[in-house]
Amino acid sequence: MLDIQTLCLRAGSFEAKQISFSVPVGGCHALVGATGSGKTLVLETIAGLRKAQSGRIYWFGQDITTLPPEQRKLAYVPQDLALFPHMTVRENIEYGLRMQKNLSSGKHAEIDKLAHSLGISHLLDRSTKNLSGGERQRTALSRALAPGNKLLLLDEPFSALHEAMRRELWLLLKTLQQQYGITILIVTHDMEEAFFLADSVTFISRGSVVQSGNKHHVYQCPKNTEAAKFFGVQNLFSAEVVDLMADKVKLFCPSLGTTLHVTNTSSEQLQKKSAVTVGIRAENIVLKAESSVDESDHLVGANQFFCTVKHIYQKRKGKILLLQPSKGTKMEILLEADIAGDSFGKIPAFFVGQELLISLPAEQLFLFVD
Ligand SMILES: Nc1ncnc2c1ncn2[C@@H]1O[C@H](COP(=O)(O)OP(=O)(O)OP(=O)(O)O)[C@@H](O)[C@H]1O
């Protein structure tokens, strides 16, 4: 296991404090957070390029906190890849083994096999200067894996690549992980990448861990408003607690001009009149078919209200609608609804200015006290 225990570090005026998380052997863990939150500094400290102020780093039961980088038995691929431009692809890949004075004829065969697995056999004698982005990534991964270390640290490895190439390399990385039994710690901004590659995630903000755990749990139960925003809860609004019931909490949300019932929430920290934040993912907003809207508006009640369509964005499949609540506080509050292709049977056409009845299902609402 890679076990990071209460790691503290400093770079200039920036401090990362009490960073703790663990990655089981053979697992993949994603370190995520906004730009400047300290992800690279944490990775560099684990790699041994930066000194920890306090805390411990264990890899496979060994305390590696103070070991020099070359004794940590790990591979590190920095954001800029740091390929040697004056060397060929093969010389780059062999570099680590040469440093370890471990380049036997058997190792040459292993490198050929590794290059084959990474699809760069035909590039081995080329200079790294004119490689494409994807070829550079494959070369950097080969160089990292060649010495046979089983812990791979990757700093935003695929961020500069276009979507199709990124997906191809995700699949390649998964295959290599299984083939070579590698444990991976990856820094990424990209939630899709984190969810595709990793089993667990740690979200850090301003140098502190906000939430760490299984990726599904973190996605389904973000700990606070900041984590919710980061994990894709696009719609977040201030509200006030009106009533606490056994199975739900009743809120009033001025910006939406409506009463909301929220289930799936613990009311322990709540009191009547508590200020809270309520949120919903864009894909969980439900549009009601026009035929179900009664002229007397009797359908409009808790969790259901009319909105006007302000903007429509086309997606590859479906649409994003930006909706203004008709009875809200008339501030420029917009709800983002992500309408999948299969909803079009209900409402065949959308247009700006259209009035729609929407529903925010009580069990899909998040409630935060922060
Ligand atoms: N050597 C340094 N001296 C002073 N400050 C530094 C140094 N290195 C990094 N920082 C600062 O520390 C903070 C965290 O940097 P870090 O590179 O870890 O962020 P990050 O989360 O990896 O960001 P990004 O996602 O943009 O790469 C930033 O504010 C950065 O400017």
The ligand as an SDF file (V2000), in Angstrom:
LIG
                    3D

 31 33  0  0  0  0  0  0  0  0999 V2000
    8.7580   26.5230   -5.7900 N   0  0  0  0  0  0  0  0  0  0  0  0
    7.7010   27.2180   -5.4060 C   0  0  0  0  0  0  0  0  0  0  0  0
    7.8220   28.3490   -4.6990 N   0  0  0  0  0  0  0  0  0  0  0  0
    6.7430   29.0560   -4.2870 C   0  0  0  0  0  0  0  0  0  0  0  0
    5.4640   28.6900   -4.5450 N   0  0  0  0  0  0  0  0  0  0  0  0
    5.2840   27.5730   -5.2360 C   0  0  0  0  0  0  0  0  0  0  0  0
    6.3770   26.7630   -5.7180 C   0  0  0  0  0  0  0  0  0  0  0  0
    5.8660   25.7120   -6.3780 N   0  0  0  0  0  0  0  0  0  0  0  0
    4.5190   25.8500   -6.3280 C   0  0  0  0  0  0  0  0  0  0  0  0
    4.1840   26.9640   -5.6660 N   0  0  0  0  0  0  0  0  0  0  0  0
    2.7980   27.4330   -5.3960 C   0  0  0  0  0  0  0  0  0  0  0  0
    2.1480   26.4500   -4.6270 O   0  0  0  0  0  0  0  0  0  0  0  0
    0.7700   26.3630   -5.0010 C   0  0  0  0  0  0  0  0  0  0  0  0
    0.4320   24.9260   -5.3450 C   0  0  0  0  0  0  0  0  0  0  0  0
    1.1450   24.5670   -6.5270 O   0  0  0  0  0  0  0  0  0  0  0  0
    0.9140   23.1950   -7.2950 P   0  0  0  0  0  0  0  0  0  0  0  0
    1.7870   23.2190   -8.5090 O   0  0  0  0  0  0  0  0  0  0  0  0
    1.0970   22.0630   -6.3600 O   0  0  0  0  0  0  0  0  0  0  0  0
   -0.6250   23.3050   -7.7020 O   0  0  0  0  0  0  0  0  0  0  0  0
   -1.5040   22.2710   -8.5280 P   0  0  0  0  0  0  0  0  0  0  0  0
   -2.6740   21.9100   -7.6790 O   0  0  0  0  0  0  0  0  0  0  0  0
   -0.6610   21.1580   -9.0220 O   0  0  0  0  0  0  0  0  0  0  0  0
   -1.9830   23.2030   -9.7300 O   0  0  0  0  0  0  0  0  0  0  0  0
   -2.2140   22.8530  -11.2840 P   0  0  0  0  0  0  0  0  0  0  0  0
   -3.4520   22.0040  -11.3180 O   0  0  0  0  0  0  0  0  0  0  0  0
   -2.4540   24.2160  -11.8810 O   0  0  0  0  0  0  0  0  0  0  0  0
   -0.9940   22.1840  -11.8050 O   0  0  0  0  0  0  0  0  0  0  0  0
    0.5730   27.3260   -6.1600 C   0  0  0  0  0  0  0  0  0  0  0  0
    0.0240   28.5040   -5.6570 O   0  0  0  0  0  0  0  0  0  0  0  0
    1.9830   27.5600   -6.6720 C   0  0  0  0  0  0  0  0  0  0  0  0
    2.1070   28.8450   -7.2470 O   0  0  0  0  0  0  0  0  0  0  0  0
  1  2  1  0
  2  3  1  0
  2  7  2  0
  3  4  2  0
  4  5  1  0
  5  6  2  0
  6  7  1  0
  6 10  1  0
  7  8  1  0
  8  9  2  0
  9 10  1  0
 10 11  1  0
 11 12  1  0
 11 30  1  0
 12 13  1  0
 13 14  1  0
 13 28  1  0
 14 15  1  0
 15 16  1  0
 16 17  2  0
 16 18  1  0
 16 19  1  0
 19 20  1  0
 20 21  2  0
 20 22  1  0
 20 23  1  0
 23 24  1  0
 24 25  2  0
 24 26  1  0
 24 27  1  0
 28 29  1  0
 28 30  1  0
 30 31  1  0
M  END
$$$$
